[in-house]
């Protein structure tokens, strides 16, 4: 795995947000304290196109319709961050946190073909078991070429669905009814709304608020699930390092609608419902799970 970040970043800059990660040392996974950690900032070069049967690509299982391409993004030269003013984008210095610093990215590119789909996912290394889970943290940095309605749909987060043409539903772009997921969803009807979501197989999908995206501007989004947190705030969602006001409660966590005892992988799935050529750029993602040692 890549390790380009030696330390936590400010919430408003490019790297992982202290609001999520300050209580989670990466070394817990390496030392065997019941943790699983995965981080990728996509600095390795790779190109994958038209693999219409799910196949191993590096550390991922990948799928892409003919004409869809997954490739390494272009480096960007920016101002030395040490010259920036804390708490600002410092546009006068030539730096914009929303668009710059995307050195090392994964781009999902389309070819304006109706109902095309592409996806990547790790192995199913994350097992959410309500009896054993202690903490689960996830964050990513991402941008989309368009936020127009009826042009794209996506899910990013934990899923038990292997990348394939049917990972997201045709026409609607929604999750499959039998999917187990925990992450963020953009549905076709509302292209600028990034929605925290969880769903257990054959249960009603649960949406927890919404954050507005802007075309071609990065957004950082993530969650922290902590069974020792207050019952009213067992799961917290974050946008650009800021805690949101909609939570997963203890009652939500214990309900049948929350996935349980299921192995899931970290994935990005997207479907283009119309003949629209929409590019996604994933800058990095990071996930950590801690469980009780029994």
C-alpha positions as CSV (number, residue, x, y, z in Angstrom):
1,X,0.0,0.0,0.0
2,X,1.1,3.5,-0.6
3,X,2.0,5.9,2.3
4,X,2.4,9.4,0.9
5,X,1.1,11.0,4.1
6,X,3.5,10.9,7.0
7,X,1.1,12.6,9.3
8,X,-2.5,13.8,9.5
9,X,-3.4,16.8,7.5
10,X,-5.4,19.9,8.5
11,X,-9.1,19.2,7.9
12,X,-9.3,21.8,5.2
13,X,-6.3,20.4,3.2
14,X,-5.8,17.4,1.1
15,X,-4.9,14.6,3.6
16,X,-6.8,12.5,6.1
17,X,-8.9,14.6,8.5
18,X,-7.8,14.7,12.2
19,X,-11.5,14.8,13.2
20,X,-11.8,11.2,12.0
21,X,-8.3,9.8,12.5
22,X,-6.8,11.4,15.6
23,X,-7.8,8.5,17.8
24,X,-6.8,5.7,15.4
25,X,-3.0,4.9,15.2
26,X,-2.1,3.1,12.0
27,X,0.3,0.9,13.8
28,X,-2.5,-1.0,15.6
29,X,-3.1,-3.1,12.5
30,X,0.6,-3.8,11.9
31,X,1.1,-4.9,15.5
32,X,-1.8,-7.3,15.4
33,X,-4.0,-5.6,17.9
34,X,-7.2,-6.8,16.1
35,X,-7.0,-4.1,13.4
36,X,-7.3,-4.0,9.6
37,X,-5.8,-1.0,7.8
38,X,-5.8,-0.1,4.1
39,X,-4.6,3.1,2.5
40,X,-4.0,3.9,-1.2
41,X,-3.1,7.2,-2.8
42,X,-2.8,5.7,-6.3
43,X,0.8,6.7,-7.0
44,X,1.5,3.5,-8.9
45,X,0.9,3.6,-12.6
46,X,-1.8,1.5,-14.1
47,X,-4.2,1.4,-17.0
48,X,-7.2,-1.0,-17.4
49,X,-9.8,-0.8,-20.1
50,X,-12.7,-2.9,-21.3
51,X,-12.3,-5.8,-18.9
52,X,-15.8,-7.1,-19.1
53,X,-15.3,-9.9,-16.7
54,X,-14.1,-9.0,-13.2
55,X,-10.4,-9.4,-13.0
56,X,-7.5,-8.8,-10.6
57,X,-5.7,-5.5,-11.2
58,X,-3.0,-5.0,-8.7
59,X,-4.5,-5.1,-5.2
60,X,-8.1,-4.7,-6.6
61,X,-10.8,-6.6,-8.4
62,X,-11.8,-4.4,-11.3
63,X,-14.5,-4.3,-14.0
64,X,-15.1,-1.9,-16.9
65,X,-17.5,-2.0,-19.8
66,X,-16.0,-1.7,-23.3
67,X,-14.9,1.9,-23.7
68,X,-14.6,2.5,-20.0
69,X,-11.0,3.1,-18.8
70,X,-9.3,3.2,-15.4
71,X,-6.0,5.0,-15.4
72,X,-3.4,6.9,-13.4
73,X,-4.2,10.6,-13.2
74,X,-1.9,13.5,-14.2
75,X,0.5,15.1,-11.7
76,X,-0.2,18.7,-10.7
77,X,2.5,21.3,-9.8
78,X,1.4,23.5,-6.9
79,X,2.8,26.1,-4.5
80,X,4.9,24.9,-1.6
81,X,2.3,24.2,1.2
82,X,4.6,25.7,3.8
83,X,3.9,29.2,2.3
84,X,0.2,28.9,2.7
85,X,-1.9,30.7,5.3
86,X,-3.5,28.3,7.8
87,X,-7.3,27.9,7.4
88,X,-7.4,29.4,3.9
89,X,-7.0,28.2,0.3
90,X,-4.6,31.1,-0.2
91,X,-5.6,31.6,-3.8
92,X,-3.2,34.5,-4.1
93,X,-0.3,32.0,-3.8
94,X,-1.7,29.9,-6.6
95,X,-3.1,27.1,-4.5
96,X,-6.7,25.9,-4.5
97,X,-7.5,23.0,-2.1
98,X,-10.5,22.0,-4.2
99,X,-8.6,21.4,-7.4
100,X,-4.9,21.1,-6.7
101,X,-2.6,18.6,-5.1
102,X,-4.0,15.6,-7.0
103,X,-0.6,14.1,-7.5
104,X,-1.3,10.3,-7.7
105,X,-5.0,9.7,-8.7
106,X,-7.2,7.0,-10.2
107,X,-9.4,8.3,-13.0
108,X,-12.6,6.5,-14.1
109,X,-13.2,7.7,-17.7
110,X,-16.3,6.9,-19.8
111,X,-17.1,7.0,-23.5
112,X,-20.6,8.3,-23.6
113,X,-22.3,4.9,-23.9
114,X,-25.7,4.4,-22.2
115,X,-25.7,2.2,-19.1
116,X,-21.9,1.7,-19.0
117,X,-20.4,0.8,-15.7
118,X,-17.0,0.4,-14.1
119,X,-15.9,-0.5,-10.6
120,X,-12.9,-1.5,-8.3
121,X,-13.0,-3.2,-5.0
122,X,-10.5,-4.7,-2.5
123,X,-10.7,-8.2,-1.2
124,X,-13.5,-8.8,1.3
125,X,-11.2,-8.1,4.3
126,X,-13.6,-6.1,6.5
127,X,-16.1,-8.2,8.5
128,X,-18.7,-6.1,10.3
129,X,-19.8,-8.1,13.3
130,X,-21.9,-6.2,15.8
131,X,-20.6,-8.3,18.7
132,X,-16.9,-7.7,18.0
133,X,-16.6,-4.4,16.2
134,X,-15.0,-1.6,18.2
135,X,-14.1,1.1,15.6
136,X,-14.5,1.5,11.9
137,X,-13.1,4.6,10.2
138,X,-13.2,5.5,6.5
139,X,-12.4,8.6,4.4
140,X,-11.8,9.4,0.7
141,X,-11.0,12.4,-1.5
142,X,-12.9,12.5,-4.8
143,X,-14.2,14.7,-7.6
144,X,-16.6,14.3,-10.5
145,X,-16.6,16.0,-13.8
146,X,-20.4,16.8,-13.6
147,X,-23.0,17.0,-10.9
148,X,-25.9,17.3,-13.3
149,X,-29.0,15.2,-12.6
150,X,-29.6,12.1,-14.8
151,X,-25.9,11.8,-15.8
152,X,-24.2,9.6,-13.3
153,X,-24.5,7.4,-10.2
154,X,-22.0,6.0,-7.8
155,X,-21.4,4.1,-4.5
156,X,-18.2,4.4,-2.6
157,X,-17.4,2.5,0.6
158,X,-17.8,-1.0,1.9
159,X,-19.8,-3.5,-0.1
160,X,-20.1,-7.3,-0.5
161,X,-20.8,-6.9,-4.2
162,X,-18.1,-8.0,-6.6
163,X,-17.5,-5.5,-9.5
164,X,-19.7,-6.5,-12.5
165,X,-22.0,-5.0,-15.0
166,X,-24.9,-5.4,-12.6
167,X,-23.2,-3.9,-9.5
168,X,-25.5,-0.9,-9.8
169,X,-29.0,-1.1,-11.2
170,X,-29.6,-0.1,-14.8
171,X,-31.7,3.1,-15.4
172,X,-31.9,4.0,-11.7
173,X,-28.2,3.5,-10.8
174,X,-29.3,2.4,-7.3
175,X,-27.9,-0.3,-5.1
176,X,-29.1,-3.9,-5.6
177,X,-31.8,-5.1,-3.2
178,X,-29.5,-7.9,-1.8
179,X,-26.4,-5.7,-1.3
180,X,-24.8,-5.1,2.0
181,X,-23.2,-1.7,2.1
182,X,-21.9,1.1,4.3
183,X,-20.7,4.3,2.6
184,X,-21.8,7.1,0.3
185,X,-24.3,7.1,-2.6
186,X,-25.1,9.4,-5.5
187,X,-28.3,8.5,-7.3
188,X,-29.3,9.4,-10.8
189,X,-32.1,11.7,-9.7
190,X,-29.8,14.1,-7.7
191,X,-26.4,14.3,-9.3
192,X,-24.8,16.8,-6.8
193,X,-25.9,15.1,-3.6
194,X,-23.5,12.8,-1.8
195,X,-25.5,10.8,0.7
196,X,-24.3,8.7,3.6
197,X,-26.0,5.3,3.3
198,X,-26.1,1.8,4.8
199,X,-28.1,-1.2,3.8
200,X,-28.4,-4.9,4.9
201,X,-29.4,-7.4,2.3
202,X,-33.1,-7.4,1.5
203,X,-33.7,-4.6,4.0
204,X,-34.8,-1.0,3.5
205,X,-32.0,1.3,2.4
206,X,-31.1,3.9,5.1
207,X,-29.9,7.4,4.1
208,X,-28.3,9.7,6.6
209,X,-28.3,13.3,5.3
210,X,-26.7,14.7,2.2
211,X,-23.7,16.9,1.2
212,X,-23.6,19.1,-2.0
213,X,-20.8,18.4,-4.5
214,X,-19.5,20.9,-7.1
215,X,-18.3,19.8,-10.5
216,X,-14.6,19.4,-10.8
217,X,-13.9,20.3,-7.2
218,X,-12.6,17.8,-4.7
219,X,-14.7,16.7,-1.7
220,X,-13.4,14.7,1.3
221,X,-16.0,12.5,2.9
222,X,-15.9,9.8,5.6
223,X,-17.4,8.2,8.7
224,X,-16.3,7.0,12.1
225,X,-18.3,4.2,13.7
226,X,-17.3,3.8,17.4
227,X,-19.3,1.5,19.7
228,X,-17.9,3.4,22.8
229,X,-19.4,6.7,21.6
230,X,-22.6,8.1,23.0
231,X,-25.6,6.0,22.0
232,X,-27.1,8.9,20.0
233,X,-23.8,9.2,18.0
234,X,-22.5,5.7,17.5
235,X,-21.7,6.6,13.8
236,X,-20.6,10.1,12.7
237,X,-20.3,11.3,9.1
238,X,-17.8,14.0,8.0
239,X,-17.6,16.3,5.0
240,X,-14.2,18.0,4.5
241,X,-13.3,17.2,8.1
242,X,-16.5,18.7,9.5
243,X,-18.8,16.5,11.6
244,X,-22.4,16.4,10.1
245,X,-25.6,16.5,12.2
246,X,-27.1,13.2,11.1
247,X,-25.9,10.1,13.0
248,X,-26.1,6.4,13.2
249,X,-27.6,5.7,16.7
250,X,-27.2,2.6,18.8
251,X,-30.8,1.7,17.8
252,X,-29.8,2.1,14.1
253,X,-26.7,-0.1,14.7
254,X,-28.7,-2.9,16.4
255,X,-31.5,-2.9,13.8
256,X,-31.8,-5.5,11.1
257,X,-31.3,-2.7,8.4
258,X,-27.6,-2.4,9.4
259,X,-25.3,-5.0,7.9
260,X,-24.0,-7.6,10.3
261,X,-21.6,-10.6,10.2
262,X,-20.8,-10.0,6.5
263,X,-17.4,-9.8,4.7
264,X,-17.1,-6.6,2.6
265,X,-14.5,-4.9,0.5
266,X,-13.7,-1.3,-0.1
267,X,-15.0,-0.3,-3.5
268,X,-16.0,2.4,-5.9
269,X,-18.8,1.6,-8.3
270,X,-20.3,3.9,-10.9
271,X,-22.9,3.7,-13.7
272,X,-23.6,6.2,-16.4
273,X,-27.4,6.0,-17.1
274,X,-27.3,8.0,-20.3
275,X,-24.9,8.6,-23.1
276,X,-22.8,10.9,-21.0
277,X,-19.0,10.9,-20.9
278,X,-18.3,11.6,-17.2
279,X,-14.9,11.2,-15.5
280,X,-14.4,10.6,-11.8
281,X,-11.1,11.2,-10.0
282,X,-10.3,9.4,-6.8
283,X,-7.3,11.0,-5.1
284,X,-7.0,8.6,-2.1
285,X,-8.9,6.5,0.3
286,X,-8.2,5.1,3.8
287,X,-10.0,2.7,6.0
288,X,-9.3,1.1,9.4
289,X,-11.3,-1.4,11.5
290,X,-10.6,-2.4,15.1
291,X,-12.3,-5.5,16.7
292,X,-12.2,-7.0,20.1
293,X,-9.6,-9.8,20.4
294,X,-11.3,-13.0,21.6
